[in-house]
Amino acid sequence: MKFDWRGPDLVHRLAAKMYELEKQNLRHFRQYIIQILRPSHIKVFMSEYLDDASVERILSEEKVSVTSAAEMLLERMRQLEETGWFQGFLDTLLASDYTGLHAAIKEWDFKELDALQPFRVLLDRIEPSITKNMKPRELLEHMSDCLTQRECEEIRAVEQQVGEIAASVQLVACLRRSDKQWFKVLKSALDACNQEPVLNLLEQNESEKCVSEDEENMGAMATVCFEYREEGESDDGLLKSINEISLTNQPSEGAGVVAGVSERSTEKKLREYQKELASAAFSGENTIICAPTGCGKTIVALAICEHHLKKFPGKAKIVFMATKVEVYEQQYNLFIKHFSKDPEIRVTGVCGDMEVCMQTVVENNEVVVLTPQCLVNALQKGELESLQVFTLLLLDECHNTTGKHPYNNIMNRYLDTKLADPTKTLPQVVGLTASVGIGSFKNQGEAEINICQLCANLDTRVIATVKKHIDDLRSYVHIPEKEFFEVAPRVSDPFIRIINNIMSNIEELARKVYNIETLSPIVNRDYGSQKYEQWIVDVQKRCKLLQLSDPEEERRVCRALFNYTEHLRKYNDALIINEDARTKDSLDYLEAFIEQVRNAGFDETERKLTAFFDAQREQLLRLATEGQENPKLQELKFILDEEYRNNDQTRTVLFVRTRALADALKKWIDETDCLKFLKPGVLIGRGRRSSQLVGSGMTLTSQKGVLDSFKSSSNQSKMLIATSVADEGIDIPQCNLVLMYEYVGNVVKMVQVRGRGRAAGSRCFLISSRKDRIEKERQNMHREKIVEKAITSLQNSPEKLQARVNLLQRDEKIKRDYVNLSPEKPRTVGSYKLLCAKCEAFACFNYNLRVLKDCHHIILDPSVFKRCTTVPHNNPKSFGGITKTQKMYCADCKHDWGIIASYLSIRDLPIVKIESFVVQDVVTQRKQYYRKWRDVNFAMQEFELTEITAETWGMRE
């Protein structure tokens, strides 16, 4: 048969040959593709190149199995012969935000997708656990880099209709099919939302710290998330004391002192013990001021500021740092009131929600009150050249100057400058704290080492305490004596026996799947204990690293074990609640969990586990309504009855270990006729270690509202139930009763909690059914004495203190230098194009890019406006001197490129995000995709104002 070279057969044959390689590769790499691709997300492609019947079959199959539907789609694609179908497939992938899969198929390079497989395996193993602990709605705000807008909307809809567990399952399913680097994004989101239980499950590093095996270690519980500052005996008394400030060794008026400062400071006198605390700082020495809560350390700080302003008239630059926003607001208001009479002293404040130029702030003010992270950010961004712009640093709650705290970051910079060049002039450093008893220690020698480390971090060789005027201090500051109430536990409790039996049955099921005893060395783990929680954490950690010869069996075993241990965790939590509160509260906690599991839709394993609860529910419900009352609650009721009968103006702060217990005790008080008049408020943290069954924490506004109600004179609330969030810095002068309900921590915590009782005649009670907790608190009281002796020893041997501090500083500097030795990624000076990631339209060349403040990337080419469109920004906002005005989109495909902003007097600066573009090498034509500017392989120039002229950057048409 003669072949017609001009007929359609040639076209079909050429097309078939043209796509032969693509079809072979699709078959070769099918396993990667079907793990990711959801056919309904590329329905546009299917509708264009497949017949309607095929599209309908694929979409119908997707409702049963996404993977099977993707397999059907690939099989149908391998039958296509129409010209352009492969490019159409690639274009649709990119338009549908399958950027990772698009890049892999375009280059037939699946290394990046292959690198995601270990994370998928990990996700499969721990899914039963993380889906019961995640709060997906919070996470979605931080996960736009790895989830599409459509996926986010689907997850939100599931949560609204069915609940958090079901939404978490949906989120995990989306991540499992994601073609982006979702693992880092997920960890970052969990960290940003303070969802630590899930974050801990994702950590694969075997050397990572587990929860301490010491059941009484309060480290996990005692994270300080929020604090109010206390200085002075009351709000009015504090302001009165500020106006009584007097300074010793004042220079004559002719010495150039600002008149307002001199006149104000000579009116009254500091108390004798306050002068003693301030003495070393007055002399210009770096100092840690350690004194009890309520003695007026802020007054001392103001006196030091006054003295410093006199000593360096016209040159002083003071920064006062408070660790939290609420503390910042309180201290800022104090500084404003104190210096309001003197127009020559300018005071301002900066906290996390403000966008200011720190250089301008410092230049235009003598005193700056701020949160330390603001200063860290300003130093990192180069807004401040160094700490040398200041002459005095004051650090409130300076015992936090350890580890990765912003205080330590600031002081590391300080020490690096000092040790590199001792001749440089650095600011004086003054720290304020109620206790320097940081870290763990057993004797005076170990306590001295810890104190020396704090001194080294703060570059101080002086610890100022009250010694000469101790009687003066005691006449003003009342330290409540601690009393202990040991309560006998329940004699017998059928509720506990039933829950223990359920837990035993679950453990037996787990043993049939795997020998769980080999997964953790923790033994003697009693049900209803912190040690049992530690065992669960350990088992789940080891389970992630479990290796079996059969991968499918390994996956099945790990998923089952995570399911079992997650249920065991909830029953363990319920026992802990039952120990301290009512059986009713414990049962409510379990029922909420079981209901969440049911709403999410559960597998055979979940059905077996919930069946254990269902079989006992009626009996548990009867025990919750008819069972015996908790003896600890009876004791607490007796104490409250007595205290309020003797003084109906009593203000009580009740400290508890967990949020669940805080909620349970509030319910109990509200439902108890003789106690409901207390109208307790609950003060918990803002999100750390949150459980979806307890709530996601309190906002700053709600925290402040609870405190204001408690502190008001209208008797709205006579009691505050608080977790560790309130034990540091809360200012409640009216509080005269502190109750520690099974609440025991370390020495610093003990000093701070005890210090919440500020009114005359204050009392502090520890209520516990456990002898070991009471003994630990007695040990803390003993350790407090050890700290006092250690301070005295170091004060009496200044040479020893200085030698230790010098040695510790050198050692820490060596460690920091070693960490900073990692080489930077080299960057080329070649020529590259930025192409729209969606349609590959040209945007600019790399030599048009400028970097502003190390983080903003500007296209310095006015012609870019011909290639983009702009619309007004929905949320115009200023940040770092930059004001967002418009959104910027690709003119061809409307892909989001970034924003249009103004900077100083310059308008219409296009600030772009690299993830919106593909970078193409002009010479090799090779394209690369980056998610972060720091990863690009080409160099960029710094932004210079001199480049902006009317000719080069005129008004936009």
Sequence and secondary structure as in RCSB ss.txt:
>XXXX:A:sequence
MKFDWRGPDLVHRLAAKMYELEKQNLRHFRQYIIQILRPSHIKVFMSEYLDDASVERILSEEKVSVTSAAEMLLE
RMRQLEETGWFQGFLDTLLASDYTGLHAAIKEWDFKELDALQPFRVLLDRIEPSITKNMKPRELLEHMSDCLTQR
ECEEIRAVEQQVGEIAASVQLVACLRRSDKQWFKVLKSALDACNQEPVLNLLEQNESEKCVSEDEENMGAMATVC
FEYREEGESDDGLLKSINEISLTNQPSEGAGVVAGVSERSTEKKLREYQKELASAAFSGENTIICAPTGCGKTIV
ALAICEHHLKKFPGKAKIVFMATKVEVYEQQYNLFIKHFSKDPEIRVTGVCGDMEVCMQTVVENNEVVVLTPQCL
VNALQKGELESLQVFTLLLLDECHNTTGKHPYNNIMNRYLDTKLADPTKTLPQVVGLTASVGIGSFKNQGEAEIN
ICQLCANLDTRVIATVKKHIDDLRSYVHIPEKEFFEVAPRVSDPFIRIINNIMSNIEELARKVYNIETLSPIVNR
DYGSQKYEQWIVDVQKRCKLLQLSDPEEERRVCRALFNYTEHLRKYNDALIINEDARTKDSLDYLEAFIEQVRNA
GFDETERKLTAFFDAQREQLLRLATEGQENPKLQELKFILDEEYRNNDQTRTVLFVRTRALADALKKWIDETDCL
KFLKPGVLIGRGRRSSQLVGSGMTLTSQKGVLDSFKSSSNQSKMLIATSVADEGIDIPQCNLVLMYEYVGNVVKM
VQVRGRGRAAGSRCFLISSRKDRIEKERQNMHREKIVEKAITSLQNSPEKLQARVNLLQRDEKIKRDYVNLSPEK
PRTVGSYKLLCAKCEAFACFNYNLRVLKDCHHIILDPSVFKRCTTVPHNNPKSFGGITKTQKMYCADCKHDWGII
ASYLSIRDLPIVKIESFVVQDVVTQRKQYYRKWRDVNFAMQEFELTEITAETWGMRE
>XXXX:A:secstr
    TTSHHHHHHHHHHHTHHHHHHHHHTHHHHHHH  GGGGHHHHHHHS HHHHHHHHHHHTT HHHHHHHHHH
HHTT  STTHHHHHHHHHHHTT HHHHHHHHHT  HHHHTTHHHHHHHHHHHHHHTTT  HHHHHTT TTTS HH
HHHHHHHHHHHT HHHHHHHHHHHHHT  S HHHHHHHHHHHTT HHHHHHH   TTS    S TT  TTT    
      SSSHHHHHHHHTT   SS   GGG   HHHHHHHTSS   HHHHHHHHHHHTT  EEEE  TTS HHHH
HHHHHHHHHHHSTTT  EEEE SSHHHHHHHHHHHHHHHTT TTS EEEE TT    HHHHHHT SEEEE HHHH
HHHHHHTSSS GGG SEEEEETGGG STT HHHHHHHHHHHHHHH TTS   EEEEEES    S  SSHHHHHHH
HHHHHHHHT  EEE   TTHHHHHHH     EEEEE    S  HHHHHHHHHHHHHHHHHHHHS GGGG    S 
 TTSHHHHHHHHHHHHHHHT   SSHHHHHHHHHHHHHHHHHHHHHHHHHHHHHHS HHHHHHHHHHHHHHHHHH
   HHHHHHHHHHHHHHHHHHHHHHHS   HHHHHHHHHHHHHHHH TT  EEEE S HHHHHHHHHHHHT TTT
GGG  EEE  SSTT BTTTBS   HHHHHHHHHHHHSTT S SEEEE GGGTTT   TT  EEEEES    HHHH
HHHHTT  STT EEEEEES HHHHHHHHHHHHHHHHHHHHHHHHHH HHHHHHHHHHHHHHHHHHHHHHTTS   
  B   EEEEETTT  EEEEGGGEEEETTTEEEE  GGGGGSEEEEE SS  EETTEEEEEEEEETTT  EEEEE
EEETTEEEEEEE GGGEEEEETTT  EEE SSGGG SB  EE  GGG  TTTS    
